[in-house]
Amino acid sequence: MKKTGIELIAEERQRQIEEEGWTAEHDAEHKEGEMAVAAACYAYPNYDEDWAVQSQLQWPWEKHWWKPSGDRKRDLAKAGALIAAEIDRLQRGEELTIKEDIK
């Protein structure tokens, strides 16, 4: 039986914590919505793996962190895990800080 979307997202979030080190303490440093923006980049339909597309979508981190898999479901799991991390950050009471140039 295939895993559900929520199972894939939970597995990816666990991988991010265990393998990448993206703990709650690390996530707390991203107060300008970066995780949500990164999620949007991974979730964008029919994205091109070309860096130019992600630059237009405002990938929030250095280029070497952009790691599309070429597998739509895998990239959507990454997007979901990043959204989950952002929700958890907000649930902990860590406010969103909006950059001045976005207001």
Secondary structure per residue as TSV (DSSP state, phi and psi in degrees):
chain	resnum	aa	ss	phi	psi
A	1	M	-	360.0	135.4
A	2	K	-	-72.7	148.8
A	3	K	-	-72.8	152.1
A	4	T	-	-78.8	166.1
A	5	G	H	-58.9	-42.5
A	6	I	H	-65.8	-33.7
A	7	E	H	-66.6	-42.1
A	8	L	H	-64.1	-40.3
A	9	I	H	-65.2	-44.8
A	10	A	H	-63.1	-40.3
A	11	E	H	-63.7	-41.9
A	12	E	H	-65.6	-41.3
A	13	R	H	-63.2	-40.8
A	14	Q	H	-63.4	-40.1
A	15	R	H	-62.8	-43.3
A	16	Q	I	-59.0	-39.7
A	17	I	I	-70.9	-50.4
A	18	E	I	-75.4	-40.4
A	19	E	I	-95.3	-35.0
A	20	E	I	-96.1	-19.3
A	21	G	-	81.0	20.7
A	22	W	-	-84.8	74.8
A	23	T	-	-80.4	173.9
A	24	A	H	-57.9	-38.7
A	25	E	H	-63.9	-41.5
A	26	H	H	-65.8	-46.6
A	27	D	H	-60.7	-30.7
A	28	A	T	-61.4	-21.4
A	29	E	T	-74.0	-17.4
A	30	H	-	-97.8	81.3
A	31	K	-	-98.4	4.2
A	32	E	S	-111.7	23.4
A	33	G	S	80.1	15.0
A	34	E	H	-59.0	-39.0
A	35	M	H	-66.5	-37.5
A	36	A	H	-68.5	-39.2
A	37	V	H	-65.4	-43.1
A	38	A	H	-61.8	-40.7
A	39	A	H	-59.9	-42.9
A	40	A	H	-61.6	-37.8
A	41	C	H	-63.1	-45.0
A	42	Y	H	-68.6	-31.0
A	43	A	H	-83.1	-16.0
A	44	Y	-	-55.0	125.3
A	45	P	T	-71.5	143.2
A	46	N	T	57.1	32.6
A	47	Y	-	-65.2	155.7
A	48	D	-	-102.1	140.1
A	49	E	S	-69.4	-5.5
A	50	D	S	-63.7	134.7
A	51	W	H	-59.7	-31.2
A	52	A	H	-58.4	-37.7
A	53	V	H	-64.5	-46.0
A	54	Q	H	-68.5	-31.7
A	55	S	H	-61.6	-40.0
A	56	Q	H	-67.8	-30.8
A	57	L	T	-82.5	-0.3
A	58	Q	T	68.2	49.0
A	59	W	-	-48.7	126.2
A	60	P	-	-82.0	-10.6
A	61	W	S	-123.2	179.8
A	62	E	-	-60.3	151.0
A	63	K	G	-54.8	-36.5
A	64	H	G	-66.4	-13.0
A	65	W	G	-85.5	-10.0
A	66	W	-	-80.2	110.6
A	67	K	-	-132.0	67.5
A	68	P	-	-65.8	145.5
A	69	S	-	-92.4	-18.8
A	70	G	S	85.4	-2.9
A	71	D	-	-113.0	113.4
A	72	R	H	-55.4	-45.9
A	73	K	H	-64.6	-39.1
A	74	R	H	-64.0	-43.9
A	75	D	H	-68.7	-33.8
A	76	L	H	-67.6	-34.8
A	77	A	H	-64.1	-39.5
A	78	K	H	-61.2	-44.9
A	79	A	H	-60.7	-46.0
A	80	G	H	-62.3	-39.9
A	81	A	H	-66.0	-38.2
A	82	L	H	-66.9	-38.9
A	83	I	H	-64.1	-44.2
A	84	A	H	-58.7	-42.7
A	85	A	H	-62.5	-39.6
A	86	E	H	-67.9	-41.4
A	87	I	H	-61.3	-45.9
A	88	D	H	-59.5	-41.1
A	89	R	H	-61.0	-45.1
A	90	L	H	-67.7	-36.5
A	91	Q	H	-62.7	-30.3
A	92	R	T	-76.2	-1.0
A	93	G	T	88.6	12.9
A	94	E	-	-84.9	109.8
A	95	E	-	-66.8	156.7
A	96	L	-	-87.2	130.7
A	97	T	-	-109.9	119.9
A	98	I	-	-92.0	131.8
A	99	K	-	-63.7	147.2
A	100	E	T	-58.8	-37.4
A	101	D	T	-75.3	-6.4
A	102	I	T	-95.8	-25.3
A	103	K	-	-59.2	360.0
